[in-house]
């Protein structure tokens, strides 16, 4: 192949990339750079037992009523134990916000969920205030 033929192929490839990127930039179905992603502010269920799922449902319902604009995701994880019930962990960005023991008795689940929402809400406010005040260029947000 001659140099001019290679040059024409290179121009065609570059122009096709430009057309593809231009079409993607003009696509209204794609979110704009400043728009909120639909995958932000979720409460993720990683529970395993019926009492754990009930705790998740109660917590998520109360949380979304009180905090509809939080951008970070919360993860509710359950570690079941045959003798003592379950251990419930609530994390955000790999930081532990709340931990409690959940017995199989369904009567206390709603009270524990309300207490968890209050505690997590306070901890999230503290973390968000602390992160805005103590920003460091040396460490990433997750300290790695």
N, C-alpha and C positions, 0 to 999 in steps of 0.2 A: 504494500500500500504506500501511496505517496503521502507526503507531509500534508498536502492540501486536503486529501481525503480524510485523514485522521483529524485534521482541524475541523472539517465539516461535521464529523461524527461527534466530536467534543461539543461543538456549538449546539447540535440537536439535543444532546443529553442535558446540557445546562439549561437550555430553553424549556425542555419538558419539566425539569425540576422547578423552574420559575413558575410555570403554569400550574403545576400541582400545588405549590405553596400559596399561590395567589388564590386559587379556588378554595383551599382550606381556610385562608384568612377571611374570605368573604362569606363563608358558610354560617348562616344564622343559627344553625342547630348546635354549633360549638360554643362553649361558654367563653365569655370575654375574659381577658387576663385578670381583671379586678373582681369578677363575679364570684359569688360563693358557690363552691362545689356542692353537688347534692350528697356527697359522701362525707360531709363535715357535720359535726354536731350529733353524731349517732350514739346511741347506747347499744353496745354490742353484747349479745347474749351468749355466754359460754358456760351456761349452767347445764347440769346433767340430770337432776332429779326433779320430780314435780314440786316439792317445796322451793327448790332453787328457781325454777321457772316462774312460780308464783311471786317470789321475791322480786325477780327481774321485772315482771309485768307491773307490779305495784310501784317499784322504784322508777321505772321508765315513765309511767303515767304521771307521777308527781313531778319528776324532773323536767319533763317537757312542758308541763304547765308553768313551772316557775322559771325555767331557763331556756327559752326557745332560741336564743341567739348565740349560744356558746358554739365556737367553731371547732373545738377539740372533741375527739371521740372518747367516750368512756367505755371501758370493758369490764363487764361483771363476770368473774370467773368463780366457779364452784369447785371445791375439793371435798367430795363426799367421804364420810367416815361411817362405817357400819355401826359403831358403838356410840358415837357422840353427835350424830347429825351431820352437818356440813359446815365447811369454812367458806365464807363468802369474801372475795377480794374485789375491790373496785380500784381500777387503775386508769390513769390518763397519761399518755406519752411515756409509758413504762415507769411511771412514778406511782407508788402505792398511795392511795388517798384514804382508803377505809378498809377495815377488816373486822369481821364479826363472825360469831358462831351462830349457826341457824339450826335449831332443833326441828324435828319433824312436826311439831305442833303447829297447826295452821293459824291459831289464834294470835300469835305474836308476830307473824310475818309482816302485817301492815304497819305495826308500831316500829319494827326494826327498819322497814323500808323508809318510813318518814324520818326516823333518826338518821339513817344513812344519807338521805337527801340533804338534811341540814348540815351534817358534818362534811360531806363532799362539797357542798356549796361554799362553806367557809374555807375549806382547804384550797379549792380552785381559785377563789378570790385572792387568797394569800399568795399562791403560786404566780398568778397573773400579775399582781402588783410587784412581787419580788423580781420577776423576770424583766419587767419594764424598768425597774430601778437599777438592777445589777446586771447590766449587759456587759459581757466581756468578749473581746475580739479573739482572745486566746483559745476559748473553748466553744464548741458547738452547743446547741441547745440541750443535747442529750449527754454532754460532757465527754464525747468521744473524739 
